[in-house]
Amino acid sequence: MSDADLGLALPLPVPSSELQARLAVRRSAPAQALAGPGPSPGEIERILLLGARSPDHGKLFPWRFVVMGPERRAALAGALAPLADRQADPGKARKVLSKLTAPPLTILVVSTPIEGHKVPVWEQQLSAGAVCMNLEHAANALGYSASWITDWYSYDPEAVDMLGLVVGEQVAGFIHVGTLAEPPLERPRPDLTAKVDYQP
Ligand SMILES: Cc1cc2nc3c(=O)[nH]c(=O)nc-3n(C[C@H](O)[C@H](O)[C@H](O)COP(=O)(O)O)c2cc1C
């Protein structure tokens, strides 16, 4: 899609039992279990394109991507290691750094809301979350597993600085992408009777 496609009539949804079946068993991967093969450069571009096609009040596109390959992430994990020692549980904080180095591809989604805009910051942040979810769907559609995580280094001010975020920006998620050797295990799912209020 390009500017030339603006106003183009897009296809209406059609029932797809295949898509329903995929969504019914959709499951994130444990990030540290993600290994190669990972997406090719062309597939990465496709994943980004599909992920960026997400709802966004005001057409502000209040997010940006940092595509991190293995070199950048190894350097980052090394630089973050000393900061792990000042976290509440230093052992665990160091251990989770392996989630940064294991997967073949990581897309850092940065929320970049505009303060004082008529579209509330909360809604702009929700759009970044929607992008994270759609990146996972896109990775799955190309046959890869994915994991959306944050971890302590998304909140430690010095770590956030190392990630290259500026004032007003926040980590929406690290989307790790790769291949699992073993299928993921089902986790608890909400009881919808407690979550849904049908109002005729
Ligand atoms: C915003 C957000 C932040 C998350 N941060 C972490 C994290 O720091 N560490 C972690 O192990 N998992 C994290 N997760 C992943 C969840 O713990 C869990 O693996 C995931 O939601 C599983 O969902 P699914 O099985 O429906 O795919 C995060 C998920 C979301 C949506």
The ligand as an SDF file (V2000), in Angstrom:
LIG
                    3D

 31 33  0  0  0  0  0  0  0  0999 V2000
    3.3990   -5.6630   27.8650 C   0  0  0  0  0  0  0  0  0  0  0  0
    3.9350   -7.0250   28.1660 C   0  0  0  0  0  0  0  0  0  0  0  0
    5.1160   -7.1450   28.8750 C   0  0  0  0  0  0  0  0  0  0  0  0
    5.6480   -8.4000   29.1540 C   0  0  0  0  0  0  0  0  0  0  0  0
    6.8110   -8.4900   29.8590 N   0  0  0  0  0  0  0  0  0  0  0  0
    7.3180   -9.6920   30.1630 C   0  0  0  0  0  0  0  0  0  0  0  0
    8.5070   -9.7890   30.9230 C   0  0  0  0  0  0  0  0  0  0  0  0
    9.1000   -8.7980   31.3120 O   0  0  0  0  0  0  0  0  0  0  0  0
    8.9870  -11.0270   31.1950 N   0  0  0  0  0  0  0  0  0  0  0  0
    8.3330  -12.1570   30.7720 C   0  0  0  0  0  0  0  0  0  0  0  0
    8.8000  -13.2640   31.0520 O   0  0  0  0  0  0  0  0  0  0  0  0
    7.2160  -12.0830   30.0400 N   0  0  0  0  0  0  0  0  0  0  0  0
    6.6950  -10.8900   29.7370 C   0  0  0  0  0  0  0  0  0  0  0  0
    5.5500  -10.8030   28.9900 N   0  0  0  0  0  0  0  0  0  0  0  0
    4.9680  -12.0350   28.3980 C   0  0  0  0  0  0  0  0  0  0  0  0
    3.9450  -12.6800   29.2950 C   0  0  0  0  0  0  0  0  0  0  0  0
    4.5290  -12.9880   30.5340 O   0  0  0  0  0  0  0  0  0  0  0  0
    3.4290  -13.9750   28.6470 C   0  0  0  0  0  0  0  0  0  0  0  0
    4.4910  -14.7740   28.2650 O   0  0  0  0  0  0  0  0  0  0  0  0
    2.5970  -13.7090   27.4560 C   0  0  0  0  0  0  0  0  0  0  0  0
    1.6780  -12.6940   27.7090 O   0  0  0  0  0  0  0  0  0  0  0  0
    1.9250  -15.0070   27.0410 C   0  0  0  0  0  0  0  0  0  0  0  0
    0.8250  -14.7000   26.2370 O   0  0  0  0  0  0  0  0  0  0  0  0
    0.2130  -15.7200   25.1790 P   0  0  0  0  0  0  0  0  0  0  0  0
    0.4470  -17.0870   25.6650 O   0  0  0  0  0  0  0  0  0  0  0  0
   -1.2290  -15.3700   25.1100 O   0  0  0  0  0  0  0  0  0  0  0  0
    0.8980  -15.4860   23.9060 O   0  0  0  0  0  0  0  0  0  0  0  0
    4.9770   -9.5670   28.7110 C   0  0  0  0  0  0  0  0  0  0  0  0
    3.7740   -9.4250   27.9840 C   0  0  0  0  0  0  0  0  0  0  0  0
    3.2570   -8.1830   27.7240 C   0  0  0  0  0  0  0  0  0  0  0  0
    1.9610   -8.0770   26.9520 C   0  0  0  0  0  0  0  0  0  0  0  0
  1  2  1  0
  2  3  1  0
  2 30  2  0
  3  4  2  0
  4  5  1  0
  4 28  1  0
  5  6  2  0
  6  7  1  0
  6 13  1  0
  7  8  2  0
  7  9  1  0
  9 10  1  0
 10 11  2  0
 10 12  1  0
 12 13  2  0
 13 14  1  0
 14 15  1  0
 14 28  1  0
 15 16  1  0
 16 17  1  0
 16 18  1  0
 18 19  1  0
 18 20  1  0
 20 21  1  0
 20 22  1  0
 22 23  1  0
 23 24  1  0
 24 25  2  0
 24 26  1  0
 24 27  1  0
 28 29  2  0
 29 30  1  0
 30 31  1  0
M  END
$$$$
